[in-house]
């Protein structure tokens, strides 16, 4: 057997010479196919595509996202409730009412808060709290009188 006979052997691990990869050539020249992406990426890409829109008798080129925003705003301005709600949901910070400091009420009475907490404890423990003054606790016979006491404290 000569060296030429060994190089011409064909079998497992020894493909024929003419079907072997050429030097410097990849076995997968196109490579692995890219992922198609998810739906959100496709929608965002579609919103960036240009579209021709007729506006005030002139044709303009806008992205689909801009055209969608204009159409949504036009419907909202025409009185479409769903469009108004959609815009309000998309831009929640734009529709908040600023707080007026004059109408703002804060509870600053620490004694009042302490009484409310004591009443709550008495109600939940049912008299097991001996260190709480019973005169400030609500009477089980007349819970409505307790509500009147709280309302009187609010007026003060």
C-alpha positions in Angstrom: 0.0 0.0 0.0 1.3 3.4 -0.9 0.5 6.9 0.4 -1.8 7.6 -2.5 -3.9 4.6 -1.6 -4.3 5.7 2.0 -5.5 9.2 1.0 -8.1 7.7 -1.3 -9.7 5.6 1.4 -13.4 6.5 1.8 -15.4 5.5 4.8 -16.4 6.7 8.3 -14.4 9.8 9.0 -12.9 9.8 5.5 -15.2 11.5 3.0 -14.2 11.7 -0.6 -11.7 14.5 -1.4 -14.1 16.3 -3.8 -16.8 16.6 -1.1 -14.5 17.8 1.6 -14.6 21.5 2.7 -12.1 23.7 0.9 -9.4 25.3 3.0 -10.7 28.5 4.7 -14.4 27.8 3.9 -16.9 27.4 6.6 -19.2 24.3 6.8 -22.2 26.7 7.4 -21.6 29.7 5.1 -25.0 31.4 5.8 -24.8 30.8 9.6 -27.6 30.3 12.0 -30.8 32.1 11.1 -31.6 35.1 13.3 -34.6 34.9 15.7 -37.8 36.4 14.4 -38.3 38.5 17.6 -41.3 38.8 19.8 -44.6 40.6 18.9 -43.7 43.8 20.9 -40.5 44.3 18.9 -42.4 43.8 15.7 -45.1 46.3 16.7 -42.5 48.9 17.7 -40.7 48.4 14.4 -44.0 48.8 12.5 -44.8 52.0 14.4 -41.6 53.5 13.1 -42.5 52.8 9.4 -43.5 55.9 7.4 -47.0 56.5 6.0 -48.4 59.2 3.9 -51.2 61.2 5.5 -53.5 63.9 4.1 -53.8 66.7 6.6 -55.4 70.0 5.9 -55.4 69.2 2.2 -51.7 68.5 2.1 -49.9 65.2 2.1 -47.4 64.7 4.8 -45.1 61.7 5.7 -45.5 60.7 9.3 -44.5 57.5 11.2 -47.4 55.2 11.9 -47.0 56.0 15.6 -47.4 59.7 15.0 -50.4 59.1 12.7 -52.0 56.8 15.4 -51.5 59.5 18.1 -53.1 62.2 15.8 -56.1 59.9 15.1 -56.5 59.1 18.8 -56.4 62.7 19.8 -58.8 63.7 17.0 -61.3 61.1 18.3 -60.9 62.3 21.9 -61.4 65.9 20.9 -64.6 64.8 19.0 -65.9 63.5 22.4 -65.2 59.8 22.1 -65.1 58.6 25.8 -62.9 55.6 25.2 -60.3 57.7 23.4 -60.3 60.1 26.3 -59.8 57.3 28.8 -57.1 55.8 26.7 -55.2 59.0 26.6 -55.7 59.5 30.4 -54.3 56.0 31.0 -51.3 56.6 28.8 -50.5 60.0 30.4 -51.6 59.8 34.0 -49.5 62.6 35.3 -51.0 65.1 32.8 -54.5 64.8 34.2 -53.9 65.1 38.0 -55.5 68.0 39.8 -52.9 69.9 41.9 -53.7 69.9 45.6 -54.8 73.2 47.1 -53.1 73.8 50.4 -56.1 75.6 51.7 -58.4 72.5 51.3 -55.9 70.0 52.5 -56.7 68.6 55.9 -54.1 67.0 58.1 -54.6 65.3 61.4 -52.3 67.0 63.8 -54.0 66.1 67.1 -51.9 63.4 68.7 -54.3 63.0 71.6 -57.2 62.3 69.2 -55.1 59.7 67.4 -54.2 58.1 70.7 -57.9 57.9 71.7 -58.8 56.3 68.4 -56.1 53.7 68.8 -57.2 53.0 72.4 -60.8 52.5 71.3 -59.7 50.1 68.6 -57.7 48.1 71.1 -60.6 47.9 73.5 -62.9 46.8 70.7 -60.6 44.1 69.5 -59.5 42.8 73.0 -63.0 43.2 74.5 -62.0 44.7 77.8 -58.9 42.7 78.3 -56.9 45.9 78.3 -57.2 47.0 81.9 -54.7 49.9 81.6 -57.0 51.8 79.2 -59.4 54.3 80.6 -63.0 53.0 80.1 -64.4 56.5 79.8 -62.7 56.9 76.5 -63.7 53.5 75.2 -66.9 53.1 73.1 -69.9 51.7 74.9 -71.0 48.4 73.6 -74.6 49.2 74.2 -74.6 52.3 72.0 -72.0 52.3 69.3 -73.7 55.3 67.6 -72.8 57.5 70.5 -69.1 56.7 69.8 -69.6 58.0 66.2 -71.1 61.2 67.6 -68.1 61.6 69.8 -65.7 61.2 66.9 -67.7 63.7 64.8 -67.7 66.2 67.7 -63.9 65.9 67.9 -63.7 66.6 64.1 -65.7 69.8 64.5 -63.3 71.0 67.3 
